[in-house]
Amino acid sequence: MIIRNERTGRNAFDLPRRTRLPWHQFRGPQLSERAEGAQARSVASRPAMTHQVAKLVFWGVRGSTPTLERDTWRYGGNTPCLELTAPDGTKFILDCGTGLRMLGNHLTERRRGMGIEAHILVTHYHWDHIQGIPFFHPFFESQNRFHFYSFQSKYLGPHSLEQVFAAQLASPYFPVDVTMMTAARDFREVANGETWAIHGTHITARYLNHPQGCLGYRIETTGGSIVYATDNEPGEHTCDQNLRQLAHGADVLIYDAQYSPEQLASERKGWGHSSWLEGVKIAREAKVRNLILFHHDPDSPDKVVDGFLSAARQEFPATWAATEGMSISLSERGVAVDMKETRMGIRRRLRFAATVSGQTEDGRPFEEKAVVRDISLQGAYLALHSRPRLQSEVRVVIEASSDPTVSSVMTLRGTVVHFELGREKNQNGVGVVFIEDPDPGRPRD
């Protein structure tokens, strides 16, 4: 979606390029409105300590296989890959799905010939978590160095990860072999329950319940704690305990929510995955501060993920649905969630009156008159007094004609992807992406 700020003439999502909500909002779901206001004032008066900020970026969020369908683009179709930058600049990569290709291009562009060093934590060896390896450009540059971590598979024996790495480029499956990858690399096999430190960041690995084995990771930085627990099916006692030990008190829990609770209890039982409801249960029991629903099923369009998110938020308000390009910053001030610049489309500057209804940050319904500043076929930029919650649904009713004798009301559903406090003369700038409703039927010739 492209939107334009009428006051500045800029594309509304160009500056800033990220969507940032206040730090205080993400400390937990149980603050009263008065406490939230007091905390906001406290945070605003506190000096920033940017050297203690850890940043997590989602490059791939889909499970099992990549998707290209139009109705999955809002959350994204690449398979798992996350980038974590610790407060001291140490870089971690979580899994090597197809999102790894875009991360590689990003790192190459930013470093411009300078060496790249990163620590790569691989959860397991299924295709959707390793299939980006041949397409990660930094592996082919000799000035770079990478450190790999995963477990010894009983099916592969010693040096399992090294074998998997080489097999991704084996003949006849790929046109060049592993010798073309000139970056320095080393491999470490870690045991269940092992903890180790990398430049002040502490990592713990524990087994999860998934066919052929899978590790979950807890990463403790000076900015905050992240638990990455993708590909897990509840019900195996030891692994259930492992997960709760990893997740206890975490600032962020990234959890497998591939299926609905109904699917998990029936046709998808035994497939090694979980649901939003199980994620909520774990987040509550382990006193997690923020829950991220992850590993979206390739057959789940955006509206299904929307439904999972909405249901989870009814039970655990501090829930988010992982989206490609979304980032999470952790520091002594709390946790902040940012959304990337949305996709672009043909845009038109205008001033339409509209009625907007939805849900505020603290869960209260609102309805108010608003002005549509910019619109495209994908979304709109609104000026509102209310503060709608990021990733919440809104209803926009637009009166598109100035002629009172002509009825031209247009009703649209959208999801909030951008919020900027006080952007428009005592009003807030709000960006929405429209949700495509099912086509009731095309006219026949």
PLY file of the C-alpha trace (Angstrom):
ply
format ascii 1.0
element vertex 445
property float x
property float y
property float z
element edge 444
property int vertex1
property int vertex2
end_header
0.00 0.00 0.00
1.20 3.51 -0.81
-0.23 6.41 1.11
0.72 10.06 0.87
0.83 12.69 3.55
-1.00 15.69 2.16
0.87 18.14 4.37
4.38 17.05 3.35
3.75 15.51 -0.06
5.80 12.46 0.99
4.63 8.90 0.80
3.31 8.46 4.31
5.25 5.25 4.85
8.55 6.59 3.55
9.46 8.50 6.71
9.67 6.85 9.09
9.93 3.58 7.21
8.95 1.59 10.28
5.79 1.62 12.36
6.68 2.16 16.00
4.28 2.09 18.90
5.18 3.36 22.37
7.61 1.23 24.39
5.30 1.09 27.41
2.55 -0.66 25.52
4.44 -3.94 25.29
5.48 -4.52 28.89
2.55 -6.83 29.47
-1.18 -7.28 29.00
-2.36 -6.45 32.51
-1.70 -2.73 32.97
-4.65 -0.56 33.87
-5.33 2.54 31.78
-4.06 4.75 34.62
-0.91 2.66 34.97
-0.32 2.78 31.23
-0.54 6.57 31.25
1.82 6.88 34.21
4.26 4.48 32.64
4.14 6.35 29.33
5.03 9.59 31.10
7.83 7.83 32.97
9.25 6.34 29.79
9.07 9.64 27.93
11.20 11.35 30.57
13.80 8.60 30.69
16.89 9.03 28.49
17.31 6.44 25.75
20.11 3.89 26.15
20.39 2.70 22.59
23.58 0.71 23.29
21.42 -1.76 25.25
18.90 -2.42 22.46
18.60 -5.84 20.84
16.76 -5.99 17.52
14.99 -8.97 15.96
13.84 -8.93 12.31
11.57 -11.49 10.65
12.70 -12.47 7.13
10.58 -15.62 6.79
7.49 -16.64 8.79
5.75 -19.36 6.77
5.95 -23.07 7.61
6.46 -26.19 5.48
6.83 -24.60 2.03
6.99 -21.07 0.58
3.81 -19.49 -0.76
3.22 -17.05 -3.60
-0.56 -16.78 -3.48
-1.92 -13.27 -3.38
-3.95 -13.96 -0.24
-0.78 -14.71 1.76
1.32 -11.65 0.88
0.34 -9.53 3.89
2.00 -11.86 6.39
4.52 -13.22 3.89
5.38 -16.45 2.11
9.04 -17.15 2.87
9.96 -20.00 5.20
11.63 -19.40 8.60
14.56 -17.05 8.96
15.10 -14.42 11.66
17.94 -11.97 12.24
18.91 -10.93 15.77
21.42 -8.18 16.48
22.59 -8.13 20.10
23.24 -4.79 21.85
27.00 -5.17 21.25
26.44 -5.75 17.52
26.90 -9.53 17.51
24.69 -10.97 14.80
22.61 -14.15 15.04
20.57 -15.88 12.35
17.76 -18.22 13.42
17.10 -20.90 10.78
17.91 -20.89 7.07
14.56 -21.02 5.26
13.88 -19.13 2.04
13.86 -15.82 3.93
17.64 -16.28 4.19
18.06 -15.14 0.58
16.58 -11.71 1.26
18.60 -11.38 4.46
21.77 -12.16 2.49
21.00 -9.49 -0.07
20.32 -7.00 2.72
23.58 -7.77 4.54
25.61 -7.62 1.33
24.15 -4.23 0.43
24.75 -2.78 3.88
28.30 -4.09 4.34
29.48 -3.17 0.82
32.51 -5.47 0.76
33.20 -5.44 4.51
33.32 -8.81 6.23
30.18 -10.33 7.73
30.30 -12.56 10.80
27.21 -14.27 12.22
26.20 -17.14 14.48
23.55 -19.36 12.87
21.22 -21.35 15.13
19.43 -24.11 13.20
16.43 -25.67 14.94
16.26 -28.82 12.78
16.93 -30.25 9.35
13.57 -30.21 7.58
13.59 -28.51 4.20
11.67 -25.40 5.17
14.40 -24.51 7.69
17.45 -25.11 5.46
16.35 -24.52 1.88
17.71 -20.96 1.75
21.33 -22.11 2.23
22.29 -22.28 -1.49
20.90 -18.79 -2.10
22.60 -16.87 0.71
25.10 -14.71 -1.16
27.44 -14.05 1.81
28.35 -17.76 1.89
30.11 -17.26 -1.45
32.40 -14.43 -0.27
35.72 -15.28 1.35
35.85 -12.27 3.70
32.86 -13.59 5.67
32.74 -16.02 8.62
29.82 -18.05 9.96
29.42 -20.23 13.05
26.71 -22.92 12.92
24.93 -24.59 15.85
22.48 -27.49 15.94
22.10 -31.06 17.24
23.47 -34.45 16.24
20.74 -36.31 14.39
20.37 -40.05 15.09
19.71 -40.49 11.38
22.94 -38.77 10.30
25.35 -39.32 13.18
28.33 -37.04 13.94
28.71 -33.79 12.00
25.00 -33.81 11.14
24.71 -30.11 10.36
27.83 -30.15 8.20
26.37 -33.04 6.22
23.07 -31.23 5.78
24.87 -28.07 4.64
26.83 -29.93 1.95
23.80 -31.94 0.83
21.94 -28.75 -0.09
24.47 -28.27 -2.90
24.99 -31.93 -3.85
24.63 -33.17 -7.41
22.21 -33.51 -9.12
20.16 -31.12 -6.95
22.19 -27.94 -7.44
24.48 -26.74 -10.24
27.47 -25.79 -8.03
28.95 -27.71 -5.11
29.87 -26.64 -1.60
33.49 -25.84 -2.56
32.18 -22.68 -4.25
31.17 -21.33 -0.85
34.40 -19.64 0.19
33.24 -18.01 3.42
34.85 -19.46 6.55
32.48 -21.66 8.52
32.59 -23.91 11.56
30.01 -26.25 13.04
29.14 -27.05 16.66
26.76 -29.76 17.82
24.96 -28.82 21.03
23.31 -31.09 23.58
19.87 -30.90 25.14
19.97 -28.40 28.01
23.35 -26.96 27.04
24.03 -23.28 27.70
26.86 -21.29 26.17
27.87 -17.65 25.80
28.80 -15.59 22.75
30.15 -12.11 23.56
27.89 -11.72 26.57
24.78 -13.24 24.98
23.74 -16.51 26.66
22.01 -19.24 24.66
20.23 -22.33 25.97
19.01 -25.17 23.74
16.37 -27.76 24.62
14.58 -30.43 22.62
11.03 -29.84 21.39
8.52 -32.43 20.18
8.85 -32.69 16.41
9.47 -35.63 14.04
13.21 -36.36 13.61
14.07 -33.89 16.39
14.07 -30.12 16.87
15.72 -27.62 19.20
14.16 -24.60 20.84
16.46 -21.74 21.81
16.40 -19.17 24.59
18.63 -16.17 23.82
19.45 -13.86 26.72
20.85 -10.48 25.67
21.49 -7.41 27.81
18.47 -5.88 26.07
16.05 -8.70 26.83
15.24 -12.37 26.35
13.86 -14.13 23.26
12.63 -17.72 23.02
12.44 -19.26 19.55
10.21 -22.34 19.76
9.05 -23.19 16.28
7.96 -26.70 15.20
6.59 -28.17 18.41
3.60 -30.37 19.15
2.29 -30.33 22.73
1.59 -33.52 24.64
5.01 -35.10 25.21
5.77 -34.48 28.90
9.55 -34.02 28.75
9.40 -31.65 25.77
6.49 -29.76 27.34
8.65 -29.18 30.42
11.62 -28.20 28.24
9.53 -25.55 26.53
8.22 -24.06 29.75
11.73 -23.89 31.19
12.93 -22.07 28.08
9.97 -19.69 28.04
9.79 -18.78 31.73
9.73 -15.00 32.13
10.79 -14.34 28.52
10.23 -10.93 27.01
9.30 -12.49 23.67
8.12 -16.03 22.87
8.04 -16.93 19.17
5.81 -19.99 18.95
4.51 -22.47 16.38
0.86 -21.62 15.63
0.52 -23.44 12.32
-2.85 -25.07 12.96
-6.18 -24.24 14.51
-7.01 -25.98 17.81
-9.54 -28.09 15.91
-6.97 -29.22 13.32
-4.45 -30.01 16.05
-6.97 -32.25 17.79
-7.95 -34.16 14.65
-6.46 -34.43 11.16
-3.15 -32.70 12.00
-2.46 -34.57 15.24
1.02 -36.13 15.12
2.35 -33.76 12.44
4.64 -31.98 14.90
3.03 -28.55 15.11
0.85 -26.49 17.44
-1.88 -23.85 17.62
-2.48 -20.31 18.85
-4.38 -21.71 21.84
-1.40 -23.76 23.00
0.78 -20.69 22.59
-1.54 -18.69 24.83
-1.49 -21.43 27.49
2.31 -21.52 27.52
2.59 -17.71 27.56
0.32 -17.53 30.60
1.92 -20.40 32.51
5.48 -19.21 31.81
4.66 -15.53 32.48
5.81 -14.47 29.03
5.45 -10.77 28.22
4.80 -10.98 24.46
3.64 -13.89 22.29
4.43 -14.06 18.56
2.38 -16.51 16.46
4.77 -18.06 13.93
5.21 -20.77 11.26
1.95 -19.97 9.43
0.55 -22.87 7.43
1.05 -22.53 3.65
-2.68 -23.20 3.18
-3.69 -20.47 5.64
-4.53 -17.22 3.82
-4.13 -13.93 5.63
-7.74 -13.95 6.84
-7.13 -17.26 8.67
-4.03 -15.83 10.40
-6.11 -12.74 11.22
-8.61 -15.04 12.92
-5.91 -16.81 14.94
-4.50 -13.46 16.06
-7.91 -12.10 17.03
-8.75 -15.22 19.03
-5.37 -15.24 20.78
-5.69 -11.58 21.76
-8.99 -12.32 23.46
-7.06 -14.61 25.81
-3.62 -12.96 25.89
-3.68 -9.33 24.67
0.08 -8.99 24.14
-0.03 -11.27 21.08
1.29 -10.54 17.58
1.29 -12.44 14.30
4.75 -12.76 12.75
4.98 -10.79 9.51
7.83 -10.56 7.02
9.75 -7.36 7.72
8.34 -6.97 11.22
10.95 -6.10 13.82
11.05 -6.25 17.60
13.36 -4.09 19.70
14.17 -5.06 23.29
15.81 -2.84 25.89
15.61 -1.83 29.54
12.62 0.30 28.50
10.58 -2.69 27.33
9.65 -4.21 23.96
8.62 -2.32 20.82
7.09 -3.85 17.69
7.64 -2.23 14.29
6.04 -3.05 10.95
7.83 -2.69 7.65
6.83 -0.36 4.85
3.92 -2.02 3.09
3.73 -2.96 -0.55
3.17 -0.23 -3.06
0.23 0.35 -5.34
-1.31 3.07 -7.51
-2.26 5.91 -5.17
-4.48 8.97 -5.32
-4.37 12.04 -3.09
-7.80 13.13 -1.90
-9.88 14.32 1.04
-12.84 12.05 1.72
-14.99 12.10 4.81
-15.24 8.68 6.42
-16.51 6.93 9.50
-13.96 4.60 11.09
-14.69 2.03 13.77
-12.39 -0.44 15.45
-10.54 -1.14 18.69
-8.12 1.10 20.58
-4.79 0.03 22.08
-6.41 -0.80 25.40
-9.17 -2.88 23.83
-12.06 -0.39 23.85
-14.30 -0.03 20.76
-14.35 3.34 19.01
-16.22 5.01 16.16
-15.44 8.48 14.84
-15.57 10.74 11.84
-12.27 10.89 9.98
-10.60 12.22 6.87
-9.12 9.92 4.23
-5.96 11.70 3.07
-4.74 9.19 0.52
-6.08 5.96 -0.91
-4.92 3.15 -3.16
-6.37 -0.17 -4.22
-4.52 -1.72 -1.30
-5.03 0.68 1.60
-5.47 4.18 2.96
-3.93 6.79 5.23
-6.33 8.20 7.83
-6.32 11.09 10.29
-7.89 9.94 13.58
-8.19 11.13 17.17
-8.32 7.50 18.36
-5.28 5.23 18.67
-6.20 1.93 16.98
-4.11 -1.07 17.89
-1.47 -2.35 15.50
-2.66 -5.47 13.63
-6.28 -4.86 14.68
-9.18 -4.74 12.23
-11.02 -1.50 11.41
-14.10 -0.72 9.32
-13.91 2.31 7.03
-17.12 3.74 5.56
-16.37 6.35 2.87
-18.85 8.78 1.34
-17.23 9.16 -2.07
-19.58 11.72 -3.63
-20.28 15.35 -2.76
-23.68 15.12 -4.50
-26.30 14.42 -1.78
-28.67 12.97 -4.38
-26.21 10.24 -5.33
-25.53 7.32 -2.98
-21.90 6.25 -3.21
-21.06 4.80 0.19
-18.10 2.45 0.15
-17.51 0.13 3.13
-14.08 -1.47 3.52
-12.41 -3.67 6.10
-8.74 -3.12 6.83
-5.96 -4.03 9.23
-3.84 -1.38 10.97
-0.21 -1.44 9.82
1.01 2.03 10.76
0.51 4.47 13.62
2.13 7.85 14.12
1.20 9.98 17.12
0.13 13.55 16.35
1.04 13.44 12.67
-1.91 15.53 11.47
-2.56 18.67 13.63
-3.78 17.07 16.87
-4.75 13.91 15.02
-2.89 10.64 14.60
-1.69 9.27 11.29
-3.03 5.74 10.78
-2.18 3.47 7.85
-4.44 0.56 6.97
-4.21 -2.23 4.42
-7.57 -3.31 3.08
-8.70 -6.90 3.59
-10.00 -8.49 0.43
-13.45 -9.97 0.93
-14.48 -13.03 -1.09
-15.74 -12.19 -4.56
-19.53 -12.78 -4.53
-19.36 -13.78 -8.15
-18.14 -12.33 -11.40
-20.64 -11.23 -14.04
-20.79 -13.57 -17.02
-20.70 -12.36 -20.60
0 1
1 2
2 3
3 4
4 5
5 6
6 7
7 8
8 9
9 10
10 11
11 12
12 13
13 14
14 15
15 16
16 17
17 18
18 19
19 20
20 21
21 22
22 23
23 24
24 25
25 26
26 27
27 28
28 29
29 30
30 31
31 32
32 33
33 34
34 35
35 36
36 37
37 38
38 39
39 40
40 41
41 42
42 43
43 44
44 45
45 46
46 47
47 48
48 49
49 50
50 51
51 52
52 53
53 54
54 55
55 56
56 57
57 58
58 59
59 60
60 61
61 62
62 63
63 64
64 65
65 66
66 67
67 68
68 69
69 70
70 71
71 72
72 73
73 74
74 75
75 76
76 77
77 78
78 79
79 80
80 81
81 82
82 83
83 84
84 85
85 86
86 87
87 88
88 89
89 90
90 91
91 92
92 93
93 94
94 95
95 96
96 97
97 98
98 99
99 100
100 101
101 102
102 103
103 104
104 105
105 106
106 107
107 108
108 109
109 110
110 111
111 112
112 113
113 114
114 115
115 116
116 117
117 118
118 119
119 120
120 121
121 122
122 123
123 124
124 125
125 126
126 127
127 128
128 129
129 130
130 131
131 132
132 133
133 134
134 135
135 136
136 137
137 138
138 139
139 140
140 141
141 142
142 143
143 144
144 145
145 146
146 147
147 148
148 149
149 150
150 151
151 152
152 153
153 154
154 155
155 156
156 157
157 158
158 159
159 160
160 161
161 162
162 163
163 164
164 165
165 166
166 167
167 168
168 169
169 170
170 171
171 172
172 173
173 174
174 175
175 176
176 177
177 178
178 179
179 180
180 181
181 182
182 183
183 184
184 185
185 186
186 187
187 188
188 189
189 190
190 191
191 192
192 193
193 194
194 195
195 196
196 197
197 198
198 199
199 200
200 201
201 202
202 203
203 204
204 205
205 206
206 207
207 208
208 209
209 210
210 211
211 212
212 213
213 214
214 215
215 216
216 217
217 218
218 219
219 220
220 221
221 222
222 223
223 224
224 225
225 226
226 227
227 228
228 229
229 230
230 231
231 232
232 233
233 234
234 235
235 236
236 237
237 238
238 239
239 240
240 241
241 242
242 243
243 244
244 245
245 246
246 247
247 248
248 249
249 250
250 251
251 252
252 253
253 254
254 255
255 256
256 257
257 258
258 259
259 260
260 261
261 262
262 263
263 264
264 265
265 266
266 267
267 268
268 269
269 270
270 271
271 272
272 273
273 274
274 275
275 276
276 277
277 278
278 279
279 280
280 281
281 282
282 283
283 284
284 285
285 286
286 287
287 288
288 289
289 290
290 291
291 292
292 293
293 294
294 295
295 296
296 297
297 298
298 299
299 300
300 301
301 302
302 303
303 304
304 305
305 306
306 307
307 308
308 309
309 310
310 311
311 312
312 313
313 314
314 315
315 316
316 317
317 318
318 319
319 320
320 321
321 322
322 323
323 324
324 325
325 326
326 327
327 328
328 329
329 330
330 331
331 332
332 333
333 334
334 335
335 336
336 337
337 338
338 339
339 340
340 341
341 342
342 343
343 344
344 345
345 346
346 347
347 348
348 349
349 350
350 351
351 352
352 353
353 354
354 355
355 356
356 357
357 358
358 359
359 360
360 361
361 362
362 363
363 364
364 365
365 366
366 367
367 368
368 369
369 370
370 371
371 372
372 373
373 374
374 375
375 376
376 377
377 378
378 379
379 380
380 381
381 382
382 383
383 384
384 385
385 386
386 387
387 388
388 389
389 390
390 391
391 392
392 393
393 394
394 395
395 396
396 397
397 398
398 399
399 400
400 401
401 402
402 403
403 404
404 405
405 406
406 407
407 408
408 409
409 410
410 411
411 412
412 413
413 414
414 415
415 416
416 417
417 418
418 419
419 420
420 421
421 422
422 423
423 424
424 425
425 426
426 427
427 428
428 429
429 430
430 431
431 432
432 433
433 434
434 435
435 436
436 437
437 438
438 439
439 440
440 441
441 442
442 443
443 444
